[in-house]
Amino acid sequence: MFCSVTPTVVDIVSGVVLVLGGVAAYGPQWLAIGMRRSSFGVNHTYLSLAWIANLLTLSNGFILKWPTLACCWREDHVPLDRCLALQLPLLQLGLPGLYGFVSQALYIYFCVETAGLSFGEAERRRNRAKAIFAAGCLFVVVVATTSVLMYWFFDLTADTLASWARALGYTAAGITCVQLLPQLLETFRLRKAGSLSVVSIVVLGFGNVLVFCYQVFGNHTGLSTSFANAIGAAELLTLLAMLAYFRVVDRRRRARSSLSLITEAEIRTEEKTSLILPVPIN
């Protein structure tokens, strides 16, 4: 039944766009960190939680999509192009995990001393980021090993495996609900973006909306898989609104500061002019 499904042109185009859209979403953030040669302003806890949530979502989709994935080798009549087309949703779920890995590597490498970050604090942040990254890798390995054991060695029923997949999906959704809190607090404390790419936030926010709509209406993905994208979109749009507000406030503050400087300069000019005026002789 799963292998007899023929992906439509809309499914293929949507899947390819979503896959390529990941580069457009994460690329500006990589460029922002690389061009500034600093990751100051980006919160590593947010990057790690987002990465773990993406990998859990991938595990959820991998288990639920296993019958479709198996079409590539269990059914001889399934051609290669159809096999690849059927895996586009799974590929779309998997690539954010790779993108998150790159983001963390760039953060750790460019966690250096800046005008707003001392050398000692930069080192502490770098070591903390390494520890969180190692713990995240261990957690993902444990989840993946558990999933493989449940499928291959314990021969559990499809319903049990589906329940485990939904548990992973809801765990990912729960992490997604809190993953942006550290970044929101970091941005609120700094009151500016720093090395955080506004372009990436915009693309990720609206991209998550598109992914959610595609998964629910186009690919009919389960709620446990698509719910995380809906929550992520809401939080990213909140962060975007915060950055826009701080930018407007900063521009107004600069305008008031410039006006004050101009007024002060005019007053000083008037004072100097009054001092050099000739004194009338009676």
C-alpha positions, 0 to 999 in steps of 0.5 A: 500500500505504501509503495503503490503511492505515487508522489505528485509533482506538487509533493516533489516540488514542495519537498525539494523547496523545503530541502533547499530552503534549509540552506537559505534558513541557516546559511545567513546565520553561518555567514553572520558568525563568520563575517563578524568572526564572533558568535556573541549574541547567539545562545548556545543552549538554544542551538543545542536544544533546537538540534536535539529537537530536530534529531528527535523529530527525525527519529519520530519521522524515521519510525513512522515512515519506515514502511515507505523507506523500506519500499526502496529495497522490499519492492522490486517494482519501485523505480529509483526516482519514486524511491527518492521522491518518497523519501523527500519528507524524511530528508527534509526532517533530517537535514536540520540536524546536520545544519544544527551540527554546523551551527554549533561547530561555528559557535564553539570555534568563534566563541572569542573575546569581543568588546562585550565579552571578556577573554575569561567569559569567552573561555567559560562559554566555549567550555560550557558549549563543548560540554552541552554538545557532548551531552547532546551527542550522548543523548541522541546515541542513547535514543537511536540505540533504543529505537534500533533495539526495539525494532530489530531485537525485541520484535515489538508490534507496529502499534508499540513502535508508533507509540514510541515514535509519538513519544519522541515527537512530543518530547521534541515538541516539548523541547521546542516549546522551551528551546528559544527561551535562552535566546530570548533572554540573551537578546533581551539582556543585550537589547540587540541582535549581535551575531544573531542573523535577523535574516535567518530568524525571518526565513526560519520563522516563515519556513516553519509555517510552510513546513507545518502546512506541508506536513499537515495538508500535503504529506499528512504527517502526524501531529506529533511530528508537525506540532514542533514546527508550529511551536517553533514558528510562533517562538521565532516570530516572537524573537523577530518582533523583539529584535524589530522593537529593539531596533526601533528603540535604538534608532529613536535613542540615536536620533534623540542623542544626535538632536541633543548634540546638535542643540548643544553645538548650536548653544556653544556657537551662540555663546562664542558669537556673543563673546566676540561681539564688539562692546559698544562705546558710549 
